[in-house]
Amino acid sequence: MTVSDRASLRHPDLASLIRGAQSGQYKPVYLFIGEPFETRAVAQVLLDALVPESRRAFNLEMYDGRTTPIATILDTDRKST
């Protein structure tokens, strides 16, 4: 069973996000709320679908909301738009 299949069983919206990302439809920001063991696999699938590994150094910002001040996250978002 793939991550997308497991996500669709518990969270149809996540499965829809994954399918959209794999078909080239993306959102400017993705926010995952929950325990890392629940969110990490889906985030990795989205990352693999959206940002080629060779471009991640310049096209990806990832933050852990438990340790990153919200101002840092918002500042990054403002700079990219």
N, C-alpha and C positions, 0 to 999 in steps of 0.2 A: 504494500500500500504506500503510495507516494505521500509527500507532505501535503500536496494539494488535496488528495483524497481524504486524508485525516482531517484537514482543515474544514473541508466541506461537510464532514459529519458533525462537527461541533460548531462551526462558525461559517455559515454560507457566505457572508460578506468577505471573509478572508479568501475563500476559494475564488470568489469573483475578482478580487484584487490580483491574485496570482495569475489567473487566466488573462486578465487585462494587461498585466505587465508582460507576460509572455507573448502577447500579440502586439506589443508596442504602444499600448495605451498606459500612460503613467500620470501620476499626480506630482505636484511640486514638492510635497512633504508627506512623509508617512510617520505616524506616531503609534507606537505599540505600547499598550498598557497591560501589565500583568507580570507574572513571574517569568524570569529569564528562560526557564526550561520550557515554558509555553510559547514564548514569542521568538526565541532565537532561531528556530528552524524555519518559520515562515519568513522572518526577516532575511535569512540567508537565501531562500528561494527568490524573493523579490530582488535582492541585491544581484544575484546571478543573472536574473532576467533583464535587469535595467542598466547595470553598469559593468561593462567589460572589465576584467581584472586589470588590463593594461591602462585603464583610464581612472582607476579608483583614487590614485594619489591626488588628482586635481578635480574630480567630479563627485566627491562623496564626503559627507560630514556625518559622523555617527556620535551620538552622545548617550550617556547613561544618566537618565533623569534623577537617579538617586544621588549622584555625586556632582552633577554639572549645574551651576546656577542657571536659572531660567533666562537671565539677561544675556548670557553667552549664547544660548540657543537662538533667542530672538534676534540678537545682533547678526549672527550668521545668516539667518533667513533674510534679514533686511538687505544685507550686502549682496545676496544672490539674485534679488529681484530688481 
